Amino acid sequence: MNRLTGTSEIAKPLGVSRQRTSQPAQREDFPEPVARLAAGPIWETTDIERWSRETGRID
């Protein structure tokens, strides 16, 4: 089963506040969310990790 992650969970690894996660999420190369809930978008964790490595956000 794939792990899912929301804006609060991606903030720390990206080095931004939860409120600022919308900035990287607006980038053209940022992964598309798998769903958009009332609480906000959610992504597959592996997509966010891959994007973070490819863009130098994390090792």
PyMOL Python script that loads the backbone (N, CA, C, O; Angstrom):
from pymol import cmd

cmd.read_pdbstr("""\
ATOM      1  N   MET A   1       0.833  -1.190   0.000  1.00  0.00           N
ATOM      2  CA  MET A   1       0.000   0.000   0.000  1.00  0.00           C
ATOM      3  C   MET A   1       0.875   1.249   0.000  1.00  0.00           C
ATOM      4  O   MET A   1       1.833   1.344   0.767  1.00  0.00           O
ATOM      5  N   ASN A   2       0.545   2.191  -0.851  1.00  0.00           N
ATOM      6  CA  ASN A   2       1.301   3.430  -0.940  1.00  0.00           C
ATOM      7  C   ASN A   2       0.965   4.337   0.234  1.00  0.00           C
ATOM      8  O   ASN A   2      -0.186   4.453   0.654  1.00  0.00           O
ATOM      9  N   ARG A   3       2.015   4.978   0.750  1.00  0.00           N
ATOM     10  CA  ARG A   3       1.790   5.955   1.811  1.00  0.00           C
ATOM     11  C   ARG A   3       1.382   7.275   1.178  1.00  0.00           C
ATOM     12  O   ARG A   3       1.867   7.658   0.113  1.00  0.00           O
ATOM     13  N   LEU A   4       0.485   7.951   1.859  1.00  0.00           N
ATOM     14  CA  LEU A   4       0.021   9.261   1.398  1.00  0.00           C
ATOM     15  C   LEU A   4       0.508  10.328   2.356  1.00  0.00           C
ATOM     16  O   LEU A   4       0.744  10.065   3.535  1.00  0.00           O
ATOM     17  N   THR A   5       0.654  11.527   1.838  1.00  0.00           N
ATOM     18  CA  THR A   5       1.152  12.624   2.652  1.00  0.00           C
ATOM     19  C   THR A   5       0.433  13.915   2.274  1.00  0.00           C
ATOM     20  O   THR A   5       0.092  14.134   1.112  1.00  0.00           O
ATOM     21  N   GLY A   6       0.210  14.754   3.264  1.00  0.00           N
ATOM     22  CA  GLY A   6      -0.437  16.035   3.045  1.00  0.00           C
ATOM     23  C   GLY A   6       0.541  17.177   3.248  1.00  0.00           C
ATOM     24  O   GLY A   6       1.741  16.955   3.416  1.00  0.00           O
ATOM     25  N   THR A   7       0.032  18.388   3.231  1.00  0.00           N
ATOM     26  CA  THR A   7       0.897  19.565   3.321  1.00  0.00           C
ATOM     27  C   THR A   7       1.673  19.633   4.634  1.00  0.00           C
ATOM     28  O   THR A   7       2.831  20.052   4.639  1.00  0.00           O
ATOM     29  N   SER A   8       1.068  19.236   5.732  1.00  0.00           N
ATOM     30  CA  SER A   8       1.783  19.277   7.013  1.00  0.00           C
ATOM     31  C   SER A   8       2.972  18.329   7.012  1.00  0.00           C
ATOM     32  O   SER A   8       4.028  18.646   7.559  1.00  0.00           O
ATOM     33  N   GLU A   9       2.797  17.155   6.390  1.00  0.00           N
ATOM     34  CA  GLU A   9       3.860  16.155   6.385  1.00  0.00           C
ATOM     35  C   GLU A   9       4.995  16.492   5.428  1.00  0.00           C
ATOM     36  O   GLU A   9       6.135  16.095   5.669  1.00  0.00           O
ATOM     37  N   ILE A  10       4.713  17.210   4.356  1.00  0.00           N
ATOM     38  CA  ILE A  10       5.797  17.523   3.416  1.00  0.00           C
ATOM     39  C   ILE A  10       6.560  18.780   3.809  1.00  0.00           C
ATOM     40  O   ILE A  10       7.645  19.021   3.279  1.00  0.00           O
ATOM     41  N   ALA A  11       6.036  19.573   4.708  1.00  0.00           N
ATOM     42  CA  ALA A  11       6.678  20.835   5.078  1.00  0.00           C
ATOM     43  C   ALA A  11       8.080  20.628   5.647  1.00  0.00           C
ATOM     44  O   ALA A  11       9.024  21.285   5.207  1.00  0.00           O
ATOM     45  N   LYS A  12       8.229  19.737   6.605  1.00  0.00           N
ATOM     46  CA  LYS A  12       9.519  19.559   7.273  1.00  0.00           C
ATOM     47  C   LYS A  12      10.606  19.087   6.308  1.00  0.00           C
ATOM     48  O   LYS A  12      11.667  19.709   6.257  1.00  0.00           O
ATOM     49  N   PRO A  13      10.388  18.007   5.536  1.00  0.00           N
ATOM     50  CA  PRO A  13      11.450  17.595   4.614  1.00  0.00           C
ATOM     51  C   PRO A  13      11.800  18.643   3.554  1.00  0.00           C
ATOM     52  O   PRO A  13      12.937  18.697   3.086  1.00  0.00           O
ATOM     53  N   LEU A  14      10.831  19.466   3.180  1.00  0.00           N
ATOM     54  CA  LEU A  14      11.100  20.505   2.186  1.00  0.00           C
ATOM     55  C   LEU A  14      11.730  21.748   2.814  1.00  0.00           C
ATOM     56  O   LEU A  14      12.201  22.638   2.104  1.00  0.00           O
ATOM     57  N   GLY A  15      11.738  21.805   4.146  1.00  0.00           N
ATOM     58  CA  GLY A  15      12.344  22.941   4.823  1.00  0.00           C
ATOM     59  C   GLY A  15      11.520  24.201   4.761  1.00  0.00           C
ATOM     60  O   GLY A  15      12.065  25.305   4.764  1.00  0.00           O
ATOM     61  N   VAL A  16      10.193  24.047   4.704  1.00  0.00           N
ATOM     62  CA  VAL A  16       9.297  25.202   4.668  1.00  0.00           C
ATOM     63  C   VAL A  16       8.198  25.027   5.700  1.00  0.00           C
ATOM     64  O   VAL A  16       8.005  23.932   6.228  1.00  0.00           O
ATOM     65  N   SER A  17       7.485  26.090   5.986  1.00  0.00           N
ATOM     66  CA  SER A  17       6.342  25.994   6.884  1.00  0.00           C
ATOM     67  C   SER A  17       5.182  25.340   6.146  1.00  0.00           C
ATOM     68  O   SER A  17       5.175  25.298   4.916  1.00  0.00           O
ATOM     69  N   ARG A  18       4.219  24.840   6.872  1.00  0.00           N
ATOM     70  CA  ARG A  18       3.045  24.228   6.259  1.00  0.00           C
ATOM     71  C   ARG A  18       2.369  25.223   5.314  1.00  0.00           C
ATOM     72  O   ARG A  18       1.902  24.852   4.237  1.00  0.00           O
ATOM     73  N   GLN A  19       2.322  26.467   5.723  1.00  0.00           N
ATOM     74  CA  GLN A  19       1.677  27.494   4.896  1.00  0.00           C
ATOM     75  C   GLN A  19       2.427  27.728   3.579  1.00  0.00           C
ATOM     76  O   GLN A  19       1.821  28.098   2.574  1.00  0.00           O
ATOM     77  N   ARG A  20       3.741  27.512   3.592  1.00  0.00           N
ATOM     78  CA  ARG A  20       4.542  27.776   2.393  1.00  0.00           C
ATOM     79  C   ARG A  20       4.648  26.577   1.460  1.00  0.00           C
ATOM     80  O   ARG A  20       5.286  26.678   0.413  1.00  0.00           O
ATOM     81  N   THR A  21       4.046  25.456   1.807  1.00  0.00           N
ATOM     82  CA  THR A  21       4.115  24.296   0.918  1.00  0.00           C
ATOM     83  C   THR A  21       3.423  24.566  -0.408  1.00  0.00           C
ATOM     84  O   THR A  21       3.681  23.870  -1.390  1.00  0.00           O
ATOM     85  N   SER A  22       2.560  25.551  -0.452  1.00  0.00           N
ATOM     86  CA  SER A  22       1.891  25.856  -1.722  1.00  0.00           C
ATOM     87  C   SER A  22       2.874  26.391  -2.756  1.00  0.00           C
ATOM     88  O   SER A  22       2.630  26.266  -3.956  1.00  0.00           O
ATOM     89  N   GLN A  23       3.989  26.990  -2.310  1.00  0.00           N
ATOM     90  CA  GLN A  23       4.954  27.522  -3.273  1.00  0.00           C
ATOM     91  C   GLN A  23       5.619  26.423  -4.096  1.00  0.00           C
ATOM     92  O   GLN A  23       5.572  26.487  -5.325  1.00  0.00           O
ATOM     93  N   PRO A  24       6.245  25.404  -3.467  1.00  0.00           N
ATOM     94  CA  PRO A  24       6.803  24.351  -4.321  1.00  0.00           C
ATOM     95  C   PRO A  24       5.710  23.592  -5.076  1.00  0.00           C
ATOM     96  O   PRO A  24       5.935  23.126  -6.192  1.00  0.00           O
ATOM     97  N   ALA A  25       4.536  23.468  -4.471  1.00  0.00           N
ATOM     98  CA  ALA A  25       3.448  22.732  -5.125  1.00  0.00           C
ATOM     99  C   ALA A  25       2.967  23.424  -6.392  1.00  0.00           C
ATOM    100  O   ALA A  25       2.326  22.789  -7.229  1.00  0.00           O
ATOM    101  N   GLN A  26       3.260  24.703  -6.552  1.00  0.00           N
ATOM    102  CA  GLN A  26       2.864  25.430  -7.752  1.00  0.00           C
ATOM    103  C   GLN A  26       3.871  25.287  -8.888  1.00  0.00           C
ATOM    104  O   GLN A  26       3.604  25.685 -10.021  1.00  0.00           O
ATOM    105  N   ARG A  27       5.032  24.715  -8.572  1.00  0.00           N
ATOM    106  CA  ARG A  27       6.046  24.520  -9.609  1.00  0.00           C
ATOM    107  C   ARG A  27       5.548  23.525 -10.644  1.00  0.00           C
ATOM    108  O   ARG A  27       4.843  22.569 -10.322  1.00  0.00           O
ATOM    109  N   GLU A  28       5.920  23.763 -11.869  1.00  0.00           N
ATOM    110  CA  GLU A  28       5.495  22.901 -12.969  1.00  0.00           C
ATOM    111  C   GLU A  28       5.997  21.467 -12.814  1.00  0.00           C
ATOM    112  O   GLU A  28       5.336  20.520 -13.242  1.00  0.00           O
ATOM    113  N   ASP A  29       7.186  21.313 -12.192  1.00  0.00           N
ATOM    114  CA  ASP A  29       7.764  19.978 -12.055  1.00  0.00           C
ATOM    115  C   ASP A  29       7.347  19.254 -10.772  1.00  0.00           C
ATOM    116  O   ASP A  29       7.773  18.124 -10.535  1.00  0.00           O
ATOM    117  N   PHE A  30       6.522  19.891  -9.950  1.00  0.00           N
ATOM    118  CA  PHE A  30       6.084  19.268  -8.694  1.00  0.00           C
ATOM    119  C   PHE A  30       5.046  18.190  -9.005  1.00  0.00           C
ATOM    120  O   PHE A  30       4.212  18.380  -9.890  1.00  0.00           O
ATOM    121  N   PRO A  31       5.083  17.064  -8.294  1.00  0.00           N
ATOM    122  CA  PRO A  31       4.116  15.997  -8.564  1.00  0.00           C
ATOM    123  C   PRO A  31       2.669  16.450  -8.380  1.00  0.00           C
ATOM    124  O   PRO A  31       2.361  17.265  -7.511  1.00  0.00           O
ATOM    125  N   GLU A  32       1.807  15.911  -9.202  1.00  0.00           N
ATOM    126  CA  GLU A  32       0.376  16.183  -9.068  1.00  0.00           C
ATOM    127  C   GLU A  32      -0.162  15.445  -7.849  1.00  0.00           C
ATOM    128  O   GLU A  32       0.245  14.310  -7.599  1.00  0.00           O
ATOM    129  N   PRO A  33      -1.056  16.046  -7.091  1.00  0.00           N
ATOM    130  CA  PRO A  33      -1.657  15.319  -5.970  1.00  0.00           C
ATOM    131  C   PRO A  33      -2.503  14.159  -6.492  1.00  0.00           C
ATOM    132  O   PRO A  33      -3.056  14.219  -7.590  1.00  0.00           O
ATOM    133  N   VAL A  34      -2.589  13.110  -5.688  1.00  0.00           N
ATOM    134  CA  VAL A  34      -3.433  11.971  -6.075  1.00  0.00           C
ATOM    135  C   VAL A  34      -4.894  12.263  -5.769  1.00  0.00           C
ATOM    136  O   VAL A  34      -5.791  11.634  -6.331  1.00  0.00           O
ATOM    137  N   ALA A  35      -5.133  13.224  -4.871  1.00  0.00           N
ATOM    138  CA  ALA A  35      -6.499  13.631  -4.535  1.00  0.00           C
ATOM    139  C   ALA A  35      -6.457  15.018  -3.909  1.00  0.00           C
ATOM    140  O   ALA A  35      -5.433  15.462  -3.390  1.00  0.00           O
ATOM    141  N   ARG A  36      -7.583  15.676  -3.975  1.00  0.00           N
ATOM    142  CA  ARG A  36      -7.754  16.969  -3.296  1.00  0.00           C
ATOM    143  C   ARG A  36      -8.944  16.823  -2.360  1.00  0.00           C
ATOM    144  O   ARG A  36     -10.081  16.627  -2.789  1.00  0.00           O
ATOM    145  N   LEU A  37      -8.651  16.923  -1.077  1.00  0.00           N
ATOM    146  CA  LEU A  37      -9.676  16.797  -0.050  1.00  0.00           C
ATOM    147  C   LEU A  37     -10.029  18.177   0.489  1.00  0.00           C
ATOM    148  O   LEU A  37      -9.372  19.164   0.159  1.00  0.00           O
ATOM    149  N   ALA A  38     -11.052  18.243   1.307  1.00  0.00           N
ATOM    150  CA  ALA A  38     -11.415  19.516   1.936  1.00  0.00           C
ATOM    151  C   ALA A  38     -10.247  20.058   2.752  1.00  0.00           C
ATOM    152  O   ALA A  38     -10.064  21.272   2.853  1.00  0.00           O
ATOM    153  N   ALA A  39      -9.455  19.154   3.334  1.00  0.00           N
ATOM    154  CA  ALA A  39      -8.305  19.559   4.141  1.00  0.00           C
ATOM    155  C   ALA A  39      -7.103  19.960   3.290  1.00  0.00           C
ATOM    156  O   ALA A  39      -6.124  20.492   3.815  1.00  0.00           O
ATOM    157  N   GLY A  40      -7.168  19.710   1.982  1.00  0.00           N
ATOM    158  CA  GLY A  40      -6.082  20.070   1.096  1.00  0.00           C
ATOM    159  C   GLY A  40      -5.631  18.905   0.236  1.00  0.00           C
ATOM    160  O   GLY A  40      -6.185  17.809   0.320  1.00  0.00           O
ATOM    161  N   PRO A  41      -4.617  19.146  -0.595  1.00  0.00           N
ATOM    162  CA  PRO A  41      -4.144  18.097  -1.497  1.00  0.00           C
ATOM    163  C   PRO A  41      -3.355  17.023  -0.745  1.00  0.00           C
ATOM    164  O   PRO A  41      -2.774  17.275   0.311  1.00  0.00           O
ATOM    165  N   ILE A  42      -3.354  15.818  -1.322  1.00  0.00           N
ATOM    166  CA  ILE A  42      -2.515  14.738  -0.794  1.00  0.00           C
ATOM    167  C   ILE A  42      -1.739  14.116  -1.947  1.00  0.00           C
ATOM    168  O   ILE A  42      -2.225  14.032  -3.074  1.00  0.00           O
ATOM    169  N   TRP A  43      -0.534  13.686  -1.640  1.00  0.00           N
ATOM    170  CA  TRP A  43       0.370  13.106  -2.620  1.00  0.00           C
ATOM    171  C   TRP A  43       0.836  11.743  -2.143  1.00  0.00           C
ATOM    172  O   TRP A  43       0.742  11.413  -0.961  1.00  0.00           O
ATOM    173  N   GLU A  44       1.340  10.960  -3.085  1.00  0.00           N
ATOM    174  CA  GLU A  44       2.036   9.737  -2.704  1.00  0.00           C
ATOM    175  C   GLU A  44       3.395  10.155  -2.167  1.00  0.00           C
ATOM    176  O   GLU A  44       4.101  10.951  -2.787  1.00  0.00           O
ATOM    177  N   THR A  45       3.753   9.616  -1.019  1.00  0.00           N
ATOM    178  CA  THR A  45       5.010   9.982  -0.369  1.00  0.00           C
ATOM    179  C   THR A  45       6.200   9.734  -1.291  1.00  0.00           C
ATOM    180  O   THR A  45       7.125  10.545  -1.338  1.00  0.00           O
ATOM    181  N   THR A  46       6.186   8.630  -2.019  1.00  0.00           N
ATOM    182  CA  THR A  46       7.310   8.327  -2.911  1.00  0.00           C
ATOM    183  C   THR A  46       7.474   9.381  -4.000  1.00  0.00           C
ATOM    184  O   THR A  46       8.602   9.664  -4.405  1.00  0.00           O
ATOM    185  N   ASP A  47       6.387   9.967  -4.483  1.00  0.00           N
ATOM    186  CA  ASP A  47       6.471  11.034  -5.492  1.00  0.00           C
ATOM    187  C   ASP A  47       7.160  12.269  -4.922  1.00  0.00           C
ATOM    188  O   ASP A  47       7.993  12.888  -5.583  1.00  0.00           O
ATOM    189  N   ILE A  48       6.801  12.621  -3.684  1.00  0.00           N
ATOM    190  CA  ILE A  48       7.401  13.798  -3.036  1.00  0.00           C
ATOM    191  C   ILE A  48       8.876  13.540  -2.750  1.00  0.00           C
ATOM    192  O   ILE A  48       9.708  14.422  -2.962  1.00  0.00           O
ATOM    193  N   GLU A  49       9.208  12.346  -2.273  1.00  0.00           N
ATOM    194  CA  GLU A  49      10.606  12.010  -1.988  1.00  0.00           C
ATOM    195  C   GLU A  49      11.448  12.047  -3.255  1.00  0.00           C
ATOM    196  O   GLU A  49      12.562  12.571  -3.246  1.00  0.00           O
ATOM    197  N   ARG A  50      10.927  11.496  -4.342  1.00  0.00           N
ATOM    198  CA  ARG A  50      11.646  11.496  -5.621  1.00  0.00           C
ATOM    199  C   ARG A  50      11.867  12.925  -6.099  1.00  0.00           C
ATOM    200  O   ARG A  50      12.978  13.274  -6.498  1.00  0.00           O
ATOM    201  N   TRP A  51      10.831  13.757  -6.065  1.00  0.00           N
ATOM    202  CA  TRP A  51      10.951  15.151  -6.492  1.00  0.00           C
ATOM    203  C   TRP A  51      11.983  15.888  -5.624  1.00  0.00           C
ATOM    204  O   TRP A  51      12.790  16.668  -6.128  1.00  0.00           O
ATOM    205  N   SER A  52      11.939  15.628  -4.329  1.00  0.00           N
ATOM    206  CA  SER A  52      12.872  16.291  -3.407  1.00  0.00           C
ATOM    207  C   SER A  52      14.321  15.932  -3.715  1.00  0.00           C
ATOM    208  O   SER A  52      15.197  16.797  -3.685  1.00  0.00           O
ATOM    209  N   ARG A  53      14.575  14.661  -4.011  1.00  0.00           N
ATOM    210  CA  ARG A  53      15.937  14.243  -4.370  1.00  0.00           C
ATOM    211  C   ARG A  53      16.365  14.865  -5.705  1.00  0.00           C
ATOM    212  O   ARG A  53      17.479  15.371  -5.831  1.00  0.00           O
ATOM    213  N   GLU A  54      15.479  14.822  -6.687  1.00  0.00           N
ATOM    214  CA  GLU A  54      15.807  15.338  -8.023  1.00  0.00           C
ATOM    215  C   GLU A  54      16.069  16.840  -8.035  1.00  0.00           C
ATOM    216  O   GLU A  54      16.842  17.326  -8.860  1.00  0.00           O
ATOM    217  N   THR A  55      15.441  17.568  -7.137  1.00  0.00           N
ATOM    218  CA  THR A  55      15.610  19.022  -7.098  1.00  0.00           C
ATOM    219  C   THR A  55      16.599  19.482  -6.029  1.00  0.00           C
ATOM    220  O   THR A  55      16.801  20.681  -5.838  1.00  0.00           O
ATOM    221  N   GLY A  56      17.217  18.516  -5.329  1.00  0.00           N
ATOM    222  CA  GLY A  56      18.220  18.854  -4.326  1.00  0.00           C
ATOM    223  C   GLY A  56      17.657  19.319  -3.000  1.00  0.00           C
ATOM    224  O   GLY A  56      18.381  19.895  -2.187  1.00  0.00           O
ATOM    225  N   ARG A  57      16.369  19.077  -2.766  1.00  0.00           N
ATOM    226  CA  ARG A  57      15.764  19.475  -1.494  1.00  0.00           C
ATOM    227  C   ARG A  57      16.205  18.564  -0.355  1.00  0.00           C
ATOM    228  O   ARG A  57      16.380  19.016   0.777  1.00  0.00           O
ATOM    229  N   ILE A  58      16.384  17.276  -0.657  1.00  0.00           N
ATOM    230  CA  ILE A  58      16.872  16.313   0.337  1.00  0.00           C
ATOM    231  C   ILE A  58      17.863  15.383  -0.355  1.00  0.00           C
ATOM    232  O   ILE A  58      17.905  15.310  -1.583  1.00  0.00           O
ATOM    233  N   ASP A  59      18.663  14.671   0.443  1.00  0.00           N
ATOM    234  CA  ASP A  59      19.629  13.699  -0.108  1.00  0.00           C
ATOM    235  C   ASP A  59      18.965  12.362  -0.339  1.00  0.00           C
ATOM    236  O   ASP A  59      19.613  11.422  -0.797  1.00  0.00           O
TER     237      ASP A  59
END
""", "prot")
cmd.dss("prot")
cmd.show_as("cartoon", "prot")
cmd.util.cbc("prot")
cmd.orient("prot")
